Amino acid sequence: MNSERAVILGCFKDIPGDVEANWNQWYASSHIPARLALPGFMGARRFRASEGDYRYVSLYELLTAEAVSSEPYKKLKQKETAKPADSFEAQTLQFPGFLRGIYRQIYPDTEYCMPDAEHLLMVAHDVPSDREDEFNAWYNTEHIPAMLRVPSVVSARRFTLVQNPALPDVERGRPKFLTLYDLTDEFATESPAFIRARDTPWSNRVRGWATCRARVVAQQITRQMKA
């Protein structure tokens, strides 16, 4: 099973308007290239939301979650931490509503190849521990297969939060489960086919268990791959 692949998820709710353009430029020209130069970082995408709980979403594709425990990554973080308070390295961590987590892929068990898709549906949530078995069964056997039959839904992946001792602050308040759908159409989630696939008796039963829920539909603004 391809259980080692992981992502770093970054979500941002509020970016001050007076720095937003320069922050986006810094992210594309500095933050992403610095990480793609490190071992284990394979690609990065950023999205601007058209609807949902966050304004921006960033995704780093990792060979394994151990990429964030490597010495090169630790040195990069130390270098960034030493930057002055008015640097974007420092400001980014202080933006209101910032959510960050490292997530390990749990479904499917096939290799992921980043598709030529411009849109993303992100769903994150917790469920009670005694409901997780049925939650996973529903997601893997009914929900995702149904979603993949919807036109414009080209891939779907599920992840679980990594409990990383080297980054003890990452897990606090972060949803345990993350699902990412690559879409070719911004309005795929509004189509009759999507709504039919989403609203089933089992779906309605399971959806009522979700807490700490976040949902975003977004358009890609940056895509970079390891050289």
MODAMO-V455388 format. One line per field, one symbol per residue. phi: phi as a letter, one per 40 degrees, with the letter a starting at -180 (. if undefined). A space follows every 50 residues. Layout:
# MODAMO-V455388
phi=???
This chain:
# MODAMO-V455388
phi=.ccccabcbbbbcbbdccbdcccccccccbccdccccccgcbaabbbbcc ahcbcbbbbbcbcaccdcbccdccccccccccccccccdccdcbccgcbb abbccbaccbccbdccbcbbbbbbabbddcbcccdcccccbbccdccccc dgcbaabbbbcccbccbcccccgcccbbbbbcbcbdbdcbcdccccccbb dcdcccccccbfcbaababcbaabbcc
